[in-house]
Amino acid sequence: MVSSYTDHEAGATSVVYSPRHNLLITGGKKGDVYIFDIRQNKLLENFKAHTLNTKSLSIDVMEQFAISGSSDGNIKVWELPTMRCRETWEDVHRKQTFVRPTGVFKSPVSTYGVMEVGVVGEQIYSCGADRRLVKR
């Protein structure tokens, strides 16, 4: 192992790397986003991006923007490297709450909204627990 980051209180659930900016961006279970400078091997900043799990992260091919998707159903577009929020799209994928068998999972209830975000060309795609694929 070359490096290990243990900064997320409840654990990280998503990660994306920006080679142009040498940034490692991670999303956490509590809706937080952490930005690490891998050249200096240090945490640059962290902030609350969503109300629930930051489920997915993506970066456009020109590395101008990072996109985050959350279990809260929202998608946010962040400017790179500043991570200033440029746009917020609320309820892109409706939150779904599932009750799971007790004793099998740590938590018997899970909430899912946005499951995955991706960038293809100039389009942002997302899929969610509502069974929809959305193109923006």
Backbone as JSON, one array per atom type, in Angstrom:
{
  "sequence": "MVSSYTDHEAGATSVVYSPRHNLLITGGKKGDVYIFDIRQNKLLENFKAHTLNTKSLSIDVMEQFAISGSSDGNIKVWELPTMRCRETWEDVHRKQTFVRPTGVFKSPVSTYGVMEVGVVGEQIYSCGADRRLVKR",
  "N": [[0.84, -1.17, 0.0], [0.59, 2.16, -0.9], [-0.47, 4.66, -0.03], [-2.81, 5.62, 2.5], [-5.98, 6.77, 3.35], [-7.92, 7.82, 5.97], [-9.97, 9.52, 6.62], [-12.79, 9.87, 6.35], [-15.51, 9.81, 8.43], [-17.62, 7.88, 8.61], [-16.89, 6.24, 6.59], [-15.86, 5.95, 3.15], [-17.66, 6.07, 0.07], [-17.48, 6.55, -2.6], [-15.21, 7.41, -5.24], [-13.04, 9.44, -7.2], [-10.52, 10.39, -9.54], [-8.54, 13.16, -10.49], [-6.29, 13.61, -12.82], [-5.18, 15.88, -14.08], [-5.36, 17.92, -12.16], [-4.22, 16.67, -10.04], [-5.79, 15.67, -7.97], [-7.55, 13.76, -5.6], [-10.77, 12.85, -5.15], [-13.23, 12.15, -2.84], [-16.3, 10.63, -1.8], [-18.54, 10.47, 0.94], [-20.38, 8.41, 3.35], [-22.03, 10.01, 4.86], [-22.74, 12.14, 3.3], [-20.66, 13.84, 2.81], [-17.84, 15.39, 1.13], [-14.48, 14.9, 0.31], [-11.34, 16.34, -0.46], [-8.28, 15.49, -1.66], [-4.84, 16.24, -2.05], [-2.76, 14.53, -3.97], [-0.08, 14.77, -4.55], [1.08, 16.06, -2.39], [0.17, 14.4, -0.52], [-1.99, 14.93, 1.27], [-4.94, 16.07, 3.03], [-6.93, 18.5, 1.56], [-9.38, 19.86, 1.78], [-12.67, 19.49, 3.19], [-16.21, 19.05, 3.01], [-19.78, 19.37, 3.53], [-21.7, 17.99, 1.17], [-24.06, 16.76, 0.41], [-27.25, 15.65, 1.77], [-27.54, 12.97, 2.32], [-25.78, 9.84, 1.74], [-23.01, 10.25, -0.4], [-23.09, 8.93, -3.25], [-22.0, 8.56, -5.81], [-19.36, 9.7, -7.96], [-18.03, 11.69, -10.61], [-15.97, 12.89, -13.32], [-15.63, 15.33, -15.87], [-14.22, 14.95, -19.2], [-12.42, 17.02, -19.84], [-11.73, 17.83, -17.38], [-12.85, 19.99, -16.0], [-15.06, 20.03, -14.43], [-16.57, 18.39, -11.61], [-18.91, 15.89, -10.81], [-21.42, 15.05, -8.54], [-23.46, 12.52, -7.14], [-26.22, 11.59, -5.1], [-27.73, 9.61, -2.47], [-29.82, 11.09, -1.6], [-31.16, 11.85, -3.8], [-30.32, 13.97, -5.3], [-28.22, 15.77, -7.65], [-25.09, 17.31, -8.07], [-23.05, 19.81, -9.56], [-19.7, 20.59, -9.66], [-17.12, 23.03, -9.77], [-13.83, 22.51, -10.97], [-10.48, 23.31, -10.06], [-11.54, 24.27, -7.69], [-13.85, 23.37, -6.41], [-16.25, 24.69, -6.12], [-19.71, 24.94, -5.89], [-21.53, 24.75, -8.75], [-23.98, 24.08, -9.96], [-27.1, 22.75, -8.85], [-29.19, 20.02, -8.99], [-32.2, 19.09, -7.99], [-33.89, 16.25, -6.65], [-33.55, 14.47, -8.86], [-33.55, 11.74, -9.13], [-35.99, 10.01, -7.56], [-36.07, 9.48, -4.07], [-35.85, 6.27, -2.66], [-36.86, 4.09, -0.16], [-35.85, 1.18, 1.39], [-36.7, -1.73, 3.19], [-34.83, -4.12, 4.77], [-33.98, -7.58, 5.42], [-33.64, -8.29, 8.88], [-30.66, -8.85, 10.76], [-29.15, -9.67, 8.62], [-28.06, -7.47, 7.33], [-26.2, -4.53, 8.33], [-27.74, -2.25, 8.81], [-31.24, -2.17, 8.95], [-32.74, -0.63, 7.23], [-32.47, 1.05, 4.16], [-31.75, 3.85, 2.08], [-32.07, 4.93, -1.22], [-31.28, 6.99, -3.95], [-29.94, 8.65, -6.31], [-27.92, 6.46, -8.05], [-25.7, 6.22, -9.71], [-23.5, 8.4, -11.48], [-22.35, 9.76, -14.57], [-20.19, 11.04, -17.14], [-20.41, 11.67, -20.52], [-18.99, 12.86, -23.27], [-20.44, 15.97, -23.67], [-22.57, 15.48, -22.11], [-24.39, 14.64, -19.15], [-25.07, 11.75, -17.45], [-27.28, 9.82, -15.46], [-28.35, 7.26, -13.2], [-30.88, 5.67, -11.23], [-32.56, 4.56, -8.19], [-35.15, 4.72, -8.84], [-35.5, 3.44, -11.19], [-34.9, 4.74, -13.55], [-33.03, 6.14, -16.31], [-31.33, 9.05, -16.75], [-30.62, 11.8, -18.83], [-28.74, 14.71, -19.08]],
  "CA": [[0.0, 0.0, 0.0], [1.37, 3.37, -1.01], [-1.08, 5.65, 0.85], [-4.1, 5.27, 3.07], [-6.68, 7.92, 3.9], [-8.98, 7.33, 6.85], [-10.61, 10.74, 7.09], [-14.25, 9.8, 6.38], [-15.99, 9.31, 9.72], [-18.42, 6.66, 8.43], [-16.37, 5.51, 5.44], [-16.04, 6.51, 1.81], [-18.48, 5.23, -0.81], [-17.18, 6.84, -4.0], [-13.89, 8.03, -5.43], [-12.66, 9.78, -8.57], [-9.2, 11.02, -9.58], [-8.3, 14.17, -11.52], [-4.84, 13.68, -13.11], [-4.8, 17.26, -14.44], [-5.23, 18.71, -10.94], [-3.63, 15.81, -9.01], [-6.72, 15.61, -6.85], [-8.37, 12.58, -5.34], [-12.02, 13.34, -4.57], [-13.98, 11.02, -2.3], [-17.61, 10.92, -1.23], [-18.77, 9.67, 2.14], [-21.71, 7.9, 3.71], [-22.83, 11.06, 5.5], [-22.95, 13.23, 2.35], [-19.5, 14.7, 2.74], [-16.86, 15.24, 0.05], [-13.13, 15.21, 0.75], [-10.43, 16.57, -1.57], [-6.89, 15.22, -1.28], [-3.76, 16.51, -3.0], [-1.94, 13.31, -3.89], [1.35, 15.12, -4.6], [1.48, 16.37, -1.02], [-0.39, 13.34, 0.32], [-2.69, 15.55, 2.39], [-6.31, 16.53, 2.85], [-7.0, 19.94, 1.3], [-10.61, 20.36, 2.37], [-13.84, 18.62, 3.2], [-17.43, 19.81, 3.2], [-21.04, 18.65, 3.41], [-22.19, 18.2, -0.19], [-25.41, 16.22, 0.29], [-27.86, 15.28, 3.06], [-27.34, 11.54, 2.48], [-24.62, 9.22, 1.12], [-22.5, 10.68, -1.71], [-23.06, 7.58, -3.83], [-21.23, 8.47, -7.05], [-18.61, 10.88, -8.41], [-17.51, 11.59, -11.97], [-15.29, 14.09, -13.81], [-15.69, 15.45, -17.33], [-12.96, 14.61, -19.86], [-11.52, 18.18, -19.79], [-11.46, 18.02, -15.96], [-13.31, 21.3, -15.55], [-16.16, 19.84, -13.48], [-16.83, 17.12, -10.94], [-20.34, 15.7, -10.61], [-21.71, 14.13, -7.43], [-24.83, 12.04, -7.03], [-26.44, 11.17, -3.73], [-28.92, 8.86, -2.08], [-30.91, 12.05, -1.37], [-31.8, 12.06, -5.09], [-29.8, 15.18, -5.93], [-26.95, 15.79, -8.38], [-24.45, 18.62, -8.01], [-21.92, 20.03, -10.46], [-18.68, 21.35, -8.94], [-16.0, 23.5, -10.58], [-12.51, 22.03, -10.58], [-10.15, 22.58, -8.84], [-12.02, 24.98, -6.5], [-14.98, 22.63, -5.84], [-17.37, 25.59, -5.89], [-20.92, 24.36, -6.46], [-22.01, 25.52, -9.9], [-25.39, 23.77, -10.18], [-27.74, 21.7, -8.05], [-30.43, 19.49, -9.57], [-32.85, 18.39, -6.9], [-34.82, 15.15, -6.92], [-33.37, 13.89, -10.2], [-34.05, 10.38, -8.93], [-36.77, 10.0, -6.33], [-35.56, 8.63, -2.99], [-36.57, 5.03, -2.37], [-36.41, 3.49, 1.09], [-36.07, -0.26, 1.38], [-36.52, -2.44, 4.46], [-34.12, -5.37, 4.48], [-34.08, -8.56, 6.52], [-32.79, -8.03, 10.04], [-29.64, -9.85, 11.0], [-28.34, -9.87, 7.42], [-27.37, -6.21, 7.04], [-25.93, -3.71, 9.5], [-28.92, -1.41, 9.01], [-32.39, -2.81, 8.3], [-33.37, 0.3, 6.28], [-31.55, 1.77, 3.28], [-32.36, 4.8, 1.17], [-31.32, 5.1, -2.47], [-31.79, 7.97, -4.92], [-29.0, 8.53, -7.42], [-27.02, 5.31, -7.86], [-24.47, 6.41, -10.48], [-23.42, 9.52, -12.42], [-21.26, 9.63, -15.53], [-20.11, 12.08, -18.16], [-20.05, 11.21, -21.86], [-18.97, 14.08, -24.08], [-20.96, 17.1, -22.91], [-23.8, 15.04, -21.46], [-24.3, 13.99, -17.85], [-26.03, 10.66, -17.32], [-27.43, 9.27, -14.11], [-29.37, 6.23, -13.02], [-31.29, 5.68, -9.84], [-33.42, 3.54, -7.62], [-36.47, 4.86, -9.46], [-35.41, 2.65, -12.43], [-34.77, 5.63, -14.71], [-31.76, 6.66, -16.8], [-31.58, 10.45, -17.07], [-29.56, 12.49, -19.58], [-28.83, 16.17, -18.97]],
  "C": [[0.89, 1.24, 0.0], [0.86, 4.44, -0.05], [-2.41, 5.12, 1.36], [-4.7, 6.51, 3.69], [-7.85, 7.4, 4.73], [-9.8, 8.5, 7.4], [-12.13, 10.67, 7.18], [-14.71, 9.11, 7.66], [-16.72, 7.98, 9.57], [-17.96, 5.82, 7.24], [-16.69, 6.2, 4.13], [-16.83, 5.54, 0.95], [-18.23, 5.49, -2.29], [-15.84, 7.56, -4.09], [-13.7, 8.33, -6.92], [-11.33, 10.54, -8.5], [-9.12, 11.99, -10.74], [-6.8, 14.26, -11.76], [-4.36, 15.09, -13.39], [-4.53, 18.1, -13.19], [-4.56, 17.94, -9.8], [-4.48, 15.75, -7.76], [-7.42, 14.27, -6.8], [-9.59, 13.1, -4.59], [-12.81, 12.12, -4.1], [-15.3, 11.51, -1.72], [-17.89, 9.97, -0.09], [-20.21, 9.31, 2.41], [-22.61, 8.96, 4.33], [-23.03, 12.28, 4.6], [-21.78, 14.17, 2.2], [-18.65, 14.4, 1.5], [-15.51, 15.7, 0.59], [-12.25, 15.35, -0.49], [-9.01, 16.41, -1.04], [-5.96, 15.62, -2.41], [-2.82, 15.32, -2.91], [-0.44, 13.6, -4.03], [1.88, 15.37, -3.19], [0.99, 15.33, -0.02], [-1.11, 13.91, 1.55], [-4.11, 15.97, 2.0], [-6.3, 18.04, 2.66], [-8.24, 20.54, 1.94], [-11.66, 19.26, 2.39], [-15.06, 19.47, 3.51], [-18.65, 18.9, 3.03], [-21.62, 18.99, 2.04], [-23.66, 17.8, -0.33], [-25.94, 15.87, 1.68], [-27.71, 13.8, 3.36], [-26.07, 11.12, 1.75], [-24.26, 9.83, -0.25], [-22.15, 9.4, -2.46], [-22.12, 7.48, -5.03], [-20.55, 9.8, -7.36], [-18.11, 10.63, -9.83], [-16.86, 12.92, -12.33], [-15.4, 14.12, -15.32], [-14.29, 15.26, -17.92], [-11.95, 15.78, -19.84], [-11.13, 18.54, -18.34], [-11.74, 19.45, -15.49], [-14.35, 21.18, -14.45], [-16.12, 18.45, -12.86], [-18.33, 17.07, -10.71], [-20.51, 14.71, -9.46], [-23.19, 13.77, -7.45], [-25.02, 11.42, -5.66], [-27.71, 10.35, -3.55], [-30.09, 9.8, -1.8], [-31.66, 12.38, -2.67], [-31.27, 13.23, -5.88], [-28.47, 14.93, -6.64], [-26.41, 17.2, -8.3], [-23.26, 18.64, -8.96], [-20.97, 21.0, -9.76], [-17.59, 21.79, -9.9], [-14.7, 22.91, -10.05], [-11.48, 23.1, -10.88], [-10.75, 23.19, -7.57], [-13.12, 24.25, -5.74], [-16.09, 23.59, -5.39], [-18.58, 25.0, -6.58], [-21.47, 25.28, -7.55], [-23.5, 25.31, -10.14], [-25.84, 22.68, -9.22], [-29.04, 21.3, -8.75], [-31.07, 18.62, -8.5], [-33.81, 17.32, -7.41], [-34.76, 14.61, -8.34], [-33.87, 12.45, -10.19], [-34.72, 10.34, -7.56], [-36.17, 9.02, -5.32], [-36.47, 7.43, -2.81], [-35.99, 4.47, -1.08], [-36.82, 2.03, 1.1], [-35.83, -0.82, 2.79], [-35.94, -3.8, 4.12], [-34.25, -6.33, 5.66], [-33.13, -8.22, 7.67], [-31.81, -9.18, 10.23], [-28.72, -10.09, 9.82], [-27.47, -8.64, 7.15], [-27.19, -5.42, 8.33], [-27.13, -2.83, 9.84], [-30.1, -2.05, 8.29], [-33.08, -1.92, 7.26], [-32.28, 0.99, 5.47], [-32.32, 2.68, 2.36], [-31.45, 4.98, -0.04], [-32.03, 6.13, -3.33], [-30.96, 7.81, -6.17], [-28.06, 7.37, -7.1], [-25.68, 5.53, -8.56], [-24.6, 7.65, -11.35], [-22.23, 9.29, -13.34], [-21.32, 10.74, -16.56], [-19.64, 11.44, -19.45], [-20.14, 12.42, -22.78], [-19.41, 15.25, -23.22], [-22.24, 16.75, -22.15], [-23.5, 14.4, -20.1], [-25.42, 12.97, -17.78], [-26.1, 10.23, -15.86], [-28.48, 8.17, -14.14], [-29.68, 6.16, -11.53], [-32.19, 4.55, -9.45], [-34.83, 3.61, -8.19], [-36.55, 4.18, -10.83], [-35.29, 3.5, -13.7], [-33.31, 5.92, -15.03], [-32.05, 8.07, -17.27], [-30.37, 11.02, -17.77], [-29.79, 13.99, -19.44], [-27.82, 16.81, -19.88]]
}
